[in-house]
Amino acid sequence: MFIESNQEISFLTADELRKIDSLMVERYHIDVIRLMDIAGLKCAEFINTYIKTTKLINPQICVLVGAGNNGGDGLVLARHLHS
C-alpha cells in the first residue's frame, strides 16, 4: 500500500522517536540492536513492495549511510535488501 498524493502524512520528531526507543528498551526489554534490525527489515519490505507494485525490472538501489545510529539503520536496510 502506498500513499496517494492527496493524503496528508504526519511524522514523529526525533525527540518523540528517542522517547519511543527508550520506552521499548526500558519497559519491554527490547534490545537496541533488535530495534535497529526491525527498522531495517520494515524499510526493506516497503522498498521490495514498491518494486513489485511498480514492476521495476532489475532495480539498482544505493543505500548511503553516515555515522551514528542512522548509519547503522542504513547498513541493516542494505543487508535485508541484499538477502
N, C-alpha and C positions, 0 to 999 in steps of 0.2 A: 504494500500500500504506500502510495506516495502522496505528498501534499499538493493539493491543487493550487494554482497561482492566486486564487482569491481567498484562500484560507489564511487566517491570522495564526502566527506561530509565537508562542511565548517561550522564553529562555530563562534558565536559572542563572543567577550571578555566580561568580567564582566563590564568593563567601558562602552562598547557600550550598553549593556543591561540597565545599570543605566541611560544612556542618553535617551534611548527609553522610559523607565519608566517615567522619568521626563517630557518628551515631552507629553506622554499620559495624565499625571496628569495636567500639566500646560496649554497645548494648547487645549486638548479635554475634560478636566474636568472629566476624568475617575478616580474614587476613587481608591486608592492603594489596598484596600480590594477587590474591584471588579476585579482588575488586577490579584490578587492572586487567586481569585476564578476561573477566566477564565483559568489561567495557570494550576491549579489543575484539572479542568474539561478536558482540552485538553490532559493532560498526562493520565488521567483515560480512556478517549476514545481510545487513542493509545494502552494502555495495553489491554483493552477489545477487540479491533480489533485483536491484536496479538493472544490473547487467542482463539478467534473464528477461525482465519485463521489457526492456528496450531492445532486446535481441541484438546486442552488440556482438560482433564477431571478433574473436581474438583481441579483447581489450588489453591495453597496456596501462598498468597502474603504477604510479610513482608515489611512494609514501616518504615525505620529507619530515624529518624529526630533528628536534633540538635537544638541549639538555633538560634535565629535570623530569618531572612526572609526565608531562605531555610527550616527551621523547620516549619514555617507557611505554606509554599507551600506543604510540605510533609503531614501535617495534613489535608489540603484541599484535596489533592490527595486521602488520605485514606478515607475521608468522601465520596467522589464521588465514589470510588471503592465499598465501603460498601453499598451505596444506589443503 
